[in-house]
Amino acid sequence: MCIRDRYPGLYKLAKKKEMSAMFRLTEKYFPGEFKFYPKTYLYPEDKEILEEDLDEAEKSRRQTYILKPSGGSQGAGIQLFQTKSELKSILLAEGPEGFVIQTYIPNPLLVDKKKFDMRVYVLLVGVNPIKAFIATEGLARFCTVIPGSS
């Protein structure tokens, strides 16, 4: 019997940039199945595409984007921007680190006017055939501040 505490490559699901790249790849094989996931850019890899989309967004209507440091956690380093000049200012201040940039969801699902996230814990026992157990308990985290309030 082989016991492992890690499956090769599984760490990619725990990192923002790697998970976004995997979602993008999976979406190629299953188009339309990832409508729950906002348009995502990997920076600097998608720099040209992002700049084109920013130009288009500035012409038509204002779109807000959210920038997340690739190695960040607990909200550290997350910033919002709408224009190319705002993005350049952020990048000058933050340095050349990799980022995940997404279109910001204007009307997110809220609980008591607050943002939240939920975690479901899964024990992956095998991959061929796939066998997993979902924990009966999970974790919910709630923002302590109502968005837009001081």
N, C-alpha and C positions, 0 to 999 in steps of 0.2 A: 504494500500500500504506500502510495506517495502522498505525503502531506506537505502542503506549501502554504505560506502565509501571503503569497502574492502570485498573481498570474502575470506573465510577461505582457507589458504594455498597458496594464490596467491603470497605472498611475496617470495615464493620459486623460482619464475621465475626471481626475481631481484638479486639473490645471485648466484655467480659463481658455488659454490660447490653444492648447492641444485639443480640448473638448470641442471648441468651435470648429477647428479644422476637421475633426472626426464627424461632426454634424454635417458639415459642408460636403464631405465625401459621401456620407450615407444618403444625403439628399439627392445626389446624382443618381443613385440606384433606386431610390424610392421617392420620386418627385411628388410634392404635395403633402408628404407625411410630416413635414416639420413646420407647419404654419404657426405653431405655438412659439417659435423661436424668432426673435427680431432679426432683421438684416444685419449681418455681422461682417466687420472688416478686421483682418489681422494686420497689425501695423508693425513693421514697415512693409511687409510683403504686398499688401493691397493699397499702397500709397496712391498710385495713379488712379485706380478705380474710385477710391474714396474722394480724391480731389475732384474728379469728374462729377461725382454725385453731389458733392458740396456746391460746385458751380451751378448745377441744375437746381438744387434746392434753394439756393440764394436767388435765382431768377424767378422761380414760381412762387414758392411759399417758404416760410421758415420752418425748418425741421430741426429738432433738437437731437443731439447725439450724446451718448454717454461713453466716456473713456475710462477704461479699467486697466490698471497696471497688470501685466501678465502674472507676476508673482505676488500680487497683493492679496490681502485678506481682511475681513471685518470692515470693509468699506474704505480702507486706507488708500488714498490717492485717487479716488473716483472723482471725476470732474465732468461737468456738462458744458457743451459748447454748441454754437449754431453756425459759425462762419469759419472760413479757412484761416483768417487772421487770428481768431480765438484759438484755433487748434495749434497754430504755429507758436503762439505765446505759451501755451501749456507745454508743448514739446521742448521749447527752450528752457523752461523752468524744471521740467522733469528729467531731461536727459534722453539718451538714446535707447533706453530700455524698451522691450517689446510691449505692445498694448493690444487689447481687444477693444474695438470701437463698435458700438451698436446704435441703431436708431432707437431713440428713447420712446417708450410707450407712453403716449400722452394721457391715457385714462387707465392706469393700472387697477387691478382688483385690490380693494382696500378692506380692511376690517377696522371698524370704528374710526374711519378716516386715516388709518395708518398703514404703511407698507409692511409687508411681512414675507417671510419665506418659510417653507416647510421642508423637512428632511425625512426621507423614508430610508430605513436601513435594510439592506439586502445582503444576505450571505450567499455568495456564489460558490456552489459546491462542485459544479462541473460545467464544462463548456461544450462537450461533444459526447452525449447529448447535453443540452443546457439544463441545469438543475439549480434552482435558487429557492431560498426561503426568505420571505418578507417578514420583518419583525412586526409584532402586534402593536408596538409603541414607536413613536417617532419624535421629532423635535420641531417645534414651531418657534420662530424668532420674530418679534414684533419691534418695529421702529418705536422709539420713545417720543419722537416729535412728529407732529402732523405736518406733512409736506407743505411748504409755503408759509408756515408760521415762524415767528422769530424765536 
